[in-house]
Amino acid sequence: MRNDPRSHGLWEASAPEAPATSTLDRPIHADVVVVGGGFTGFSTALHLAERGIRVALLEAEEIGFGGAGRNVGLINGGMWVMPDDIPGVLGAVHGERALQLLGDAPTLVRALIDRHGIPCELERNGTLHLAVGEEGLAELRERHRQWRARGAPVELLTDEETARRVGSTAYAGSLFDPRAGTLQPLAYVRGLARAAIGAGASVFTRSPALATAREGTGWKVSTAGGSVSADWIAVATDAYSTGPWEIVRDEQVFLPYFNLATPPLPAELLRGILPGREGCWDTREILSSFRLDRAGRLVFGSVGALRNTGHTVHEAWARRSLRRIFPQLGRVAFEHAWFGRIGMTTDAVPRFHRFAEKVVGFSGYNGRGIAPGTAFGRTLAAHIAGDLAAEDLPLPVTEPRAQALRTVKAAYYEAGAQAAHLVGERF
């Protein structure tokens, strides 16, 4: 996209073609206008269209241009925050609702993929949260206890079982979540888009929302070449927001995250490295993640931006890290490199905003966009359709507020990750 291989990397190179779309060049009418063409936007559009509701979706760039096309591809449930802490952040009622919704969200992703035949390299064998040392293992023991108390089928694995599943003795244990898995994220969002169009949604790319205005009892959303008049607006722009809802972007601090992909590994290595193809990430503060794609490429990522000196520093660190984790790899090479940004809220939980009457949106996924974005899109559709009352939503209504010193914090995170990786894993 934009002829920049570092924006979407392997995913752009290996995803099926996006469905054909056009730029909005005239006034149109719909029941709902969805702004944003990622997981939340297309899940909302799909679930509305399946109800027979006229929906038009506006995307400023291309399908999956934002976080949907740049991430690791882990289908995680829950949130970063410990389960027992969520009710303290969201309140007892909303906290438990959110935990239930997001714990079940990976199942929804799988069901949509199956129902619509979306070719997105879905792997159903779960994820492994990897313990680094005894401190990391203690954290996973507590996560295991809290999730099991809520009936989640997670398992705490020993170091031996973890080593067998990962192909590495670098970890003290792991938390296995069989509900989760991996997919090709850009292929998934393009598949959601195709399903939404097939259900009757109108999709317009390179059509950024520039302004909104009241029009009778509804709204008019204007682009450079046209407009959509609708009763409702669903805002699904998140960390890449521009235009009328930039506040969604400004209430988050950006944490850069990069991914590097090796060439396909030979069959003898694939027999020992992630033989079950689980997706993995570790308990370090500056975490690392890795998984395999369908062709057998090892996709390895961490905090950092691949620009200026960052590309050289992070790539060198990644080679050192992979030699430590998987010494059987030998010399490590990468054939794709890309990065994006994770939007972090002040308390690391998502937001539900009612920007005005019949203008609503979820945002702030804190690095967990695939399953939460899909689930919140279905929730938005149910609310707009009148099937889910405001008092029954999984999150309370919050007022969007820009984070203080957000650009300073983002620069600090980027520089800190580069400094840590400059000296890290040297042996």
Secondary structure, 3 states (H helix, E strand, C coil): CCCCHHHHHHHHHHCCCCCCCECCCCEEECCEEEECCCHHHHHHHHHHHCCCCCEEEECCCCCCCCHHHCCCCECCCCCCCCHHHHHHHHCHHHHHHHHHHHHHHHHHHHHHHHHHCCCCCCECCCEEEEECHHHHHHHHHHHHHHHHHCCCCCEEECHHHHHHHHCCCCCCEEEEECCCCECCHHHHHHHHHHHHHHCCCEEECCCCCCEEEEECCEEEEECCCCEEEECEEEECCHHHCCHHHHHHHHCCEEEEEEEEECCCCCHHHHCCCCCCCCEEEECCCCCEEEEECCCCCEEEEEECCCCCCHHHHHHHHHHHHHHHHCHHHCCCCCCEEEEEEEEECCCCCCEEEEEECCEEEEECCCCCCHHHHHHHHHHHHHHHCCCCCHHHCCCCECCCCCCCCHHHHHHHHHHHHHHHHHHCCCC
